[in-house]
Amino acid sequence: LLLECTQKFALRMCLKDWNLHYSSLLCSSHLPSLADRRKYLKLCILFKFIHQLASSPTSFELRHRDSRFGFTQYKLMQPFARTNSYLYSFLPSTIHLYNDLPL
């Protein structure tokens, strides 16, 4: 939240417009929101893990999900999460984002 507020203030200072809404400021400056940047970077890191371009700090196995019609290489198996703290941690939340991407 603090980073987003800082970006909002910096955009208003640079564009010299204190009346525009934040989404309009982002659009006019061609910048993605902080939430969109985080999603993009999480997916980039997962891509590197999948293609072994980066080593993961923990040992986990990325398995492709089986579909009704057989094996699919485009979806990953979502790990079971008993708690919300694990559900919203990096790996489960990023796999959810990855599986929701359009083919």
N, C-alpha and C positions, 0 to 999 in steps of 0.2 A: 504494500500500500504506500509506503514511504517513497519507494522508487518511482511508482506511478505518479505520485503527487509532484515529485521533483521533475519528472519528464513533462508533466502538464505545465508547471511553472516555466520551465525552460522554453517550451514551445510558445507560450504566450509572450515571453520576453523576446524571442527571436523573430516571431511573426508580428510583434507589436500589435496584437489584437487581444484585448481582454474580454471581449463580449462573445466570441465564438465558443461553442460547446466543444468539449474535449475530443469527441469523435470527429468533428469537422476539422479540428486542428490536425489530428493524425492523418486524415484523408488529404488535406491540402499539402502536408509536408511529406506525403508518401511513406509514412512510418507505420509499422504494425504495432498493435497494442502490446503491452507487457505479457498478457496472457497468451497471445498468439505467438510471440517470440519464444516463450517457455515451451509451448507445445511443439513448435518447430525444432527447437534444440533438443528436446527429449527424443523426438523421432529421429533426429540425426545421430544421436548417441546409440539408440537401439539399432539403427541401420548398420553402424560400425560394429556393434556386437554380433549381429547376425552374419555379417560378411567377414568377420574376424579381422577387421581393420584396427580394432582396439581391444585390449584385454580388459575384462571386467574385474572389478575389485573383489567381487565375491564369486563363488562357484555356483553357477546356476545353469540349467540346461534349457535352451529354447527349443520347444518341440512344436512342430506343425500340427494343426488341429485336423482331425478326421471329420469329414462331412458325411452327410447321408449318402452321397453318391461316390464316396471314396476319399482318398487322401487329397488334401489341398495344400499347395505350397504357399498360398497367399495369406493364410490366417495362422496365428500362433495360439497355442493353448493358454488360456487364462489360468494363472495359478490360483488355488483356493486361498481365500483370505478370511480368517475367522474374525479379525478385528478391523476396524476402520483405519487405524494407523498403518496397518500393512496394506490394506486395499488402496489407500491413496499414496503409498510410497512409490518410488520410481518404477520398478518393474511392472507391477500389476496395472498401474495407471497408464503407463506408456504402451503396454500390450493392448489395452482397451482402445487407446487412440489409434494404434496401428491397425487393429482389426476393423475399426470403423472407417478407415480410408476407402475411397472408391477404387475399384479395380480399374 
